[in-house]
Amino acid sequence: MTTSIFFKNRTLKHIVFWILYLLIWIVMDVMYGASLIKASYKYLGCLLEIPFYYIHMYYLWPKYISTKRYAYYFLTFIPLLIINSLLVKLFQYYFVYPVLLDIPKLPSDYFSFPRILDFARAILLWFGPPTAIKILQDHYENKINLEKIKKEQKISELNFLRSQMNPHFLFNTLNNLYSLSLKGSKKTPEALLQLSNLLSYTLYEGSEDKISLEKEIHHLHDYIELEKLRFGNRLNLQMEITGNFSGVMITPLILIPIVENAFKHCSLNERGDVDIQIKIAVTNDELHISTVNPVGNSVKEGNKNGIGVQNLSKRLQIIYPQKHTFRLEERTHKFYVDLSIQLDN
């Protein structure tokens, strides 16, 4: 309980620090032959130096050094340092030496400018360790705060991308259902059930940081079954899944944007067969996903990658920085997507 109060009370921590710091200097003087009483009286002047330290570190430093106004800093700091040196010497001259140490006779040049400057140098030396500690502490806290801000920005961006994903996916799926209803298909109820499963996944499990690859593939199967209802016999789907998926965890909603992109291109071909190849493999602690699909006749140059794929690319950069490769390429009237992710051991 006492320790907890100490760490929460900033004023108490500062008081204890200065007491310990003064004791170190007093002990050093004692080690060099001074008596404990004389050494203690000698450092009474520090009671006037400590307020100057706080003026320097909590006002001058952040106001001028942090804003790179170095000329203003030195023009303010040097006069204040000299004034502080003079005040300490006055305190010693009229109280410490004649009253406490019983030394009535002091050098005639005690208040000369060179002696004041020499004492100012001693104050700077005395302030050295506390100043270094404060600067290092501020640097560490700023670094921690910056990392925290960056992390919060990434989380906010990721949440925004996830929030985009659900309505985007729902929009495409409702279009599929609309197409089925126009044809009067008896498979519409089955499609609605598939949609219910998909929405349950995206709304609940899709918000998790990690999910098993097996669940993600099961989710993908639901989506593919829904697409099969729309394309019917026109769809020639080759799907290959290899590797040991047991215990493999990935961020959710990685597979479906890639497969959805393949079906999106194919939906632009209103007639003829639709050939889609999907490969998913886990090898050597890497997840590989690739799709090959024909390019729709109505796809315009510069608009071949939909919201889902662009969204996925941004999510991958946030979640798997420098741990993934994501390539999209069109050649010989086919569109190729290839994604590799390094899995955590």
N, C-alpha and C positions, 0 to 999 in steps of 0.2 A: 504493500500500500504506500509506504513512504517513498519507495523508488518510483512508483507511478506518478506520485505528486511532483517529484523532482523533475522528471522528464517533461511533464506538462507545463510546469511553471518556468517560463522563460527568464523572468527576473531572477529567480532563485538560482538558475543555472549560471547566469552571468556573475552573480555575486560569488558563488563558489569558485568559478573559474579565476576571478581576480584574486581571491584569497590564496588559492593554490599557486597562482603565478607569482604573487608577491613573496610567498614562502620560499619559492625556488631561488629568487634573487637574494633573499635574506640568508638562506642557507649557504649560498655561494660566497657571500661576504664573510660569514662565520668560518667557512673552510679556509679563507685567506687570512684569518687571524683576528677579525673584528669580533667584539662581544655581541651576544644576541640582542641586548638592549639597544646598543648603538646602531647596529645594523637595522633594527626595526624602526628606530627614530629616523634614520637616514632616508627610508623609503616612504615616510609620511607625505612627502611632496607629491607622491604618485596619486594621492587623493585629488589633486588638482589636474593631473595629467590624464586621468581616466575620462573625465567629461570631455576633454579635448579629443580623445580617441573616438568617442561616440559622435561628436560633431563632424569629425573627419570621415569616418566610415559610413555613417548613416545620412549624412547630408552632402558634404563636399564630393565624396566619391561617386555616389549615384547621379548627382546633379551635373557634374562636369566630366569625370572620367568615362562614365557609362555613355555619355552623349558625345564623347570625343572633343570636348571643349577644353583642351589641355592648357592653353594660355590663361584662361579664366581660372582654372584650377590652381596653377602655381601662383598667380597674382593674389589669390585669396588664402591659399594654404600657408605660404611662407610668412606673411605678416602675422597670421594667427599663431603659427608655431613660435615665432619670436616673442609675441605677447605672452604666450603660455609659459615659455622659458623664464621670462622676467617675473611673472606672478609666482612661480615656484621658488625662484631665488629670493624674492621678497619674503615669502613664507618661511623659508629656511633662515634667512638673515635675522628676522625679527622674532621668530618663535623657536624653531628647531634647535639652532646652534646656541643661542644665549640662554634659553630656558631649559630645554630638555637635555642637551649635551653639555651645558655649562661651558660654552666656548664664546666668551664675550668679544674677543679680539679676532677680527677677520681681515683678510687682505684689503688694502685700500682700493685696489682695482676690481673688487668683487663684482661690481655692476658694470664693468667695462663691456663694450660691444663684443670684443673677441671672446670673452668669457661667456657671454650670453649665447653667442653662436656655438661655442663648444658644448654648452649645456643643451642647446637645441639638437645638436648631433646625438648626444646621449639619449635624448627623448626618442629620436627616430630609431635608434638601436633598440631601445626598450619596447617600442611599438612594433618592431619587426615581426616577431612570432605571432602575436594576436592578429596583426594585419594579414599575414600569410594564411592563417587559419580561416579568417573571415572570407578572404578571396576564394580559397579552395572550396569552402562550404557553399558559397554563392554559386560557384561554377558547377559544383555537383548538383545543387538543387535546380539550377537552370537547365542542366542536361536532363535531369529526371522529369522536370515539367515539360520540356520540349518533346521528350519521348512519349510522355503521357498525352500531350496534345496531338502528336502524330498518330498515336494509336487510336485516340478518340475520333480523329478525322477519318481514319481508315474504316473504323467500325461504322461511322455515320454514312460513309460512301457505300460500304457493303450493304448496309440496311436499305439504303436508297435503291441500290441495284436489285436487291431482292424484292423490294416493293414494286419495282417496275416489272419484274419477271412474272409475277402471278397474273396481273391483268393482261399482259402480253400473251401469255400461254392460254388464258381463258378466252381471249378474243379469237385466236386461231381455232381453238377447239369448238367454240360455238359456231364458227363458220362451217366447220365440218358437219356439225349436227344440223345446221340449217340446210346444207346440201342434201343430207339424207332425208329430211322431212319433206323437201320439195319433190323428191322422187317417191315419197310415200313408202319408204322402206320399212319392212317389219322389224328391221334390226335397230330401229331408233331407240326403243327401250333399253336394249343391250348397250348401246352407245352411251345412253344417259348414265347407266350404272358404271361404265368405264370412266366417264367424266367425274362421277362422284368419288371414285377411288383416287383419281388423279388429284382432284382438288383437296381431298383429305390429306394426301401426301404433301402437296406443296404448301398447304396452310399450316400444318402441324410439324411433321418431320422435316420439311424443307427449311424450317427456321433454325434447325440445330447446326452447331458448328461442324460436327462430323456425324457420319452415318455409315453403316456397313455397305460395302459395295454390292453385296447380295440384294439388299433392299433397293438400292438404286437401279439395279438391273431388272428387278421385279417391276418397279415403277416404269421402266422403259418398255417392258413387255406390254403393260397396260396401254401405254401410248400407241405402240405399234398396232395392237389389236384394234384400237379406235380408228387408226388410219386405214387399216385393211377393210373396215366396213365402208369407208368412203371410196377407195380405189377398186375394190372388188377384184375380179379376175385380171384386171389390167396390171396388177402389181406383181412383179417378180422380185422377191426379196431374198437376198442371200445374207444370212446372219451367222457369224462364226464367233463363238465365245470359248476361249481357252485359258488355262492357268488355274491356280489355286486361289480362290477369292476368300477363303476362310480367314477371318480376322482382319481383313483389309478394310480400312476406314478412309473415306474421302469426304470432301465437302459435298453436301447434297445438291441436286439439280445441275450436275455437270454433264451427264450423258444426253439428257433430253434436248437441250438447245442444239446440239450437233445433229442429232437425228431429225429433229424438227426442221432444221435448215434444209436437210436433204429432201424431205417431203415437200417443203415449200417450193423448191425449184421444180419438183416433178408435177406439182399441182397446176403449174402454168402450161403444161402439155395436156390439152383437153382430150386428145385422142391418142390411140396407140398404147403400146405396153410401156410400163414404167419399171426400169431396172435400178435397184438400189442395193449396194453392198455395204454391210456394216461388220466391222471387226473389233472385238474387245478382247484384250489379252493382258495378263499379269505375268511379267517375266523379269527376273533379276531386280526385284523391288521397284519395278516401274509399271505404271498402268498405261496401256496404249489403246487409243480409240481412233478409228479411222472410218470414213464414209466416202463412197463414190456414188455419184448420181448424175444423170443428164442435166444439162443446163436448159431451162425453159426458154422458149422462143421469145417470150415477152419481157425477159429480164433485161433491164437497161444497164448500160455500162456505168459503173460507179454506184450502182444500187443493188449489188449482188449479195451483200451481207446484211441480213435483217437485224432487227433490234436484239433478237435472242443471241445471235453470235457475237455482236458487238458488246452486249452486256456480259456475256461469258468471258470474253477477252479481258475486260476490265476486272472482273471478279478474280480471274486467274492471276493477274498481276498483283492483286492485293493479298490473296490467300497463299499462292505458291510463287513468291518472287524468286527468280533465278532457279526454280525447281521444275520448270515446265517449258515445253516448246509447243507452239500452236501455229500451224501453217494452214493457209487456205490458198488454193491454186486452181485455176481453170486451164485446161488444155484438151484439145481435140473434142470440143463440145461436151466435156464432162467436168464436173466440179469435184475437187478432192479436198477433204478436210482431214488433218492428222494432228492428234494431240497426244503428248507424252507427259506424264506426271511422275516425278520421283516420290515414292511413297516413304512415309516415316517408318523406321524400323521399330 
